[in-house]
Amino acid sequence: MVAGPMVYSLEHIRCLSATLVAQRPMPWSSFGRMVCGNWNSFERIMRGGGCQAATAEEITRWFDENWPADLNWPKGVPRNPRRPPRQEGRGADATAAAAA
């Protein structure tokens, strides 16, 4: 059995978030909306709070798929192997079917 990608710990999520926002400044509320659709998530996480497992999975997926090529991944944070971006919605299904 092949293991799936790991979900980043809250410590790693904080490090990744701080690194990215330091290079691309924005309020935590805007970052939260962009990453997981919840303005409050990163304000809570960055204050030392937690999040639901599903939110941590979504945040992990976002970092894996959207980390800027011109920004070094933080030392001490393990990285999942690169994955192709997931496709969603009917258009993705139609595109995949047309390609087959």
C-alpha positions as CSV (number, residue, x, y, z in Angstrom):
1,M,0.0,0.0,0.0
2,V,1.3,3.5,-0.9
3,A,0.9,6.1,1.7
4,G,-0.8,9.3,0.7
5,P,0.6,12.8,1.3
6,M,1.1,13.9,4.9
7,V,-0.9,16.6,6.4
8,Y,1.3,19.4,7.7
9,S,1.3,19.9,11.5
10,L,0.0,23.2,12.9
11,E,3.6,24.1,13.7
12,H,4.5,23.6,10.0
13,I,1.3,25.4,8.8
14,R,2.3,28.4,11.0
15,C,5.9,28.4,9.6
16,L,4.7,28.1,6.0
17,S,2.1,30.8,6.5
18,A,4.5,33.2,8.1
19,T,7.1,32.6,5.4
20,L,4.6,33.2,2.6
21,V,2.9,36.3,4.1
22,A,6.3,37.8,4.9
23,Q,7.1,37.8,1.2
24,R,3.6,38.6,0.0
25,P,2.1,40.8,2.7
26,M,-1.6,40.6,3.3
27,P,-3.9,40.4,6.3
28,W,-4.5,37.0,7.9
29,S,-8.1,37.3,7.1
30,S,-7.4,37.7,3.3
31,F,-4.9,34.8,3.5
32,G,-7.5,32.6,5.1
33,R,-10.1,33.3,2.5
34,M,-7.6,32.6,-0.3
35,V,-6.3,29.4,1.2
36,C,-9.3,27.7,2.7
37,G,-12.3,30.1,2.2
38,N,-12.4,31.1,5.9
39,W,-11.3,34.5,7.0
40,N,-10.9,33.5,10.6
41,S,-8.9,30.3,10.2
42,F,-5.4,31.8,10.0
43,E,-6.0,34.5,12.6
44,R,-6.9,31.6,15.0
45,I,-4.0,29.3,13.9
46,M,-1.4,32.1,14.1
47,R,-2.5,32.9,17.6
48,G,-1.8,29.4,18.6
49,G,-5.2,27.8,18.1
50,G,-6.1,24.8,16.0
51,C,-8.4,23.8,13.2
52,Q,-10.4,20.9,12.0
53,A,-8.6,17.9,10.4
54,A,-10.4,18.7,7.1
55,T,-9.2,22.3,7.2
56,A,-5.6,21.1,7.8
57,E,-5.9,18.8,4.8
58,E,-7.2,21.7,2.7
59,I,-4.4,24.0,3.8
60,T,-1.8,21.3,3.1
61,R,-3.2,20.8,-0.4
62,W,-3.2,24.5,-1.0
63,F,0.5,24.9,0.0
64,D,1.5,21.8,-2.0
65,E,-0.3,23.2,-5.1
66,N,0.4,26.9,-4.8
67,W,3.8,27.4,-3.2
68,P,5.6,30.1,-5.3
69,A,8.5,28.8,-7.4
70,D,10.5,31.8,-6.5
71,L,10.2,31.3,-2.7
72,N,12.3,28.8,-0.8
73,W,10.5,26.2,1.1
74,P,11.2,26.7,4.9
75,K,14.0,24.6,6.3
76,G,12.7,22.1,8.9
77,V,9.3,21.7,7.2
78,P,9.1,18.4,5.3
79,R,7.5,18.7,1.9
80,N,5.1,16.4,0.1
81,P,6.1,15.4,-3.4
82,R,4.7,17.7,-6.1
83,R,1.2,16.7,-7.3
84,P,-0.7,17.9,-10.3
85,P,-3.3,20.5,-9.3
86,R,-6.7,18.9,-8.6
87,Q,-9.4,19.7,-11.0
88,E,-12.9,20.3,-9.8
89,G,-16.4,20.7,-11.3
90,R,-18.1,19.4,-14.4
91,G,-15.6,21.0,-16.7
92,A,-12.8,18.9,-15.2
93,D,-14.8,15.7,-15.8
94,A,-15.7,16.7,-19.3
95,T,-12.0,17.6,-20.0
96,A,-10.8,14.3,-18.6
97,A,-13.4,12.3,-20.6
98,A,-12.5,14.2,-23.8
99,A,-8.8,13.5,-23.3
100,A,-9.4,9.7,-22.8
